[in-house]
Structure formats: structure tokens, C-alpha cells
Amino acid sequence: MKLVMYLGNDLIESVPVEPGGLSKPGYLGNFKRVLKLKYKTLLSQVPEPPEFYVVDPAPRPQPATRA
């Protein structure tokens, strides 16, 4: 799984996260704080706040359909 940071429509960075850590308080907040500090200059130049999403980039098998 990955935590992704978007600014508008632009993907700024993605970082790997452990699925088991998602239920722990503050786990994602720590990553978000680090990313906000890393991109502090960029974030100060735009009016909208960054958006964060947790995504699972692994492809999932699609069920076979019969035609």
C-alpha cells in the first residue's frame, strides 16, 4: 500500500506504508507531517492544501466474463 500526496491534479510523492499500521493512531499522520515539511516551500506557493490518499497499487484479478 502507498500513501500518496496530491497537490491539485499533480502527484507530488508516494511512500510505502504497512497495511498493519493503518489502524494505529498517528501512523499516517507521521508520514503526512514529514511530507508537508519536505515540500514546505512548494506548499507555500499554492492556495489549496495537499490531499492524501491511501492506495493499493497491486492489480486485482478481474472475473472472467462470458460472451
N, C-alpha and C positions, 0 to 999 in steps of 0.2 A: 504494500500500500504506500501511497505517497501523499504528502501534504503539498498542495500547490498554491502558489501566491499569484494572483492576477491583479493587474492594475489596468482598469478599463477592460479592453479586449486582449491585452497583452499578457502572455505568460511570462512572469519575471523569473521564478525559480521553482523547482520541485525538490523536495527532500524525502528520503525514505523514512517511513515510520513503522513501528512494530504494531501489528493488529492487537496484540495483548495489552498494549499501553493505552489504547484509546479510551478505556473505561477508567483510567486513573486520573484523578483530578490534577490539573495543571500540566499534564503530559504534552498536549498540543499547544498550550499557552506558552510553554518554554520555547518551542520551535518558532512560534509566531513572533515572540519578543526578539529572538535572535535575527530573524529575517527583517523585521522592522528596523532594527539597529543597523544591520548591514546595508540596507537601502534607504537610510535616513535622508540622504541628500536628494535622491530621486523622489521620495515621498513628499518632501517639502515643496517640490515644484509643481505638483498637481493638486487640484482641489478635492478629488474624491479619495476616500480611504481604500486601502487594498482589500481584496476579497480572498478568503482562504477556503479551500475545499479539500476534503479527503477523497482520493480516488483510488480505485483498484485497477491498474493498467493491464492486468492479466486478461487475456482473451478468454471468453467463456464459450464453451461449445454450444452451437445452435442446434436445436432439434431438427431432425430431417423432416422435410415436408414431402408429401406425395403429390405428384401432379396428375 
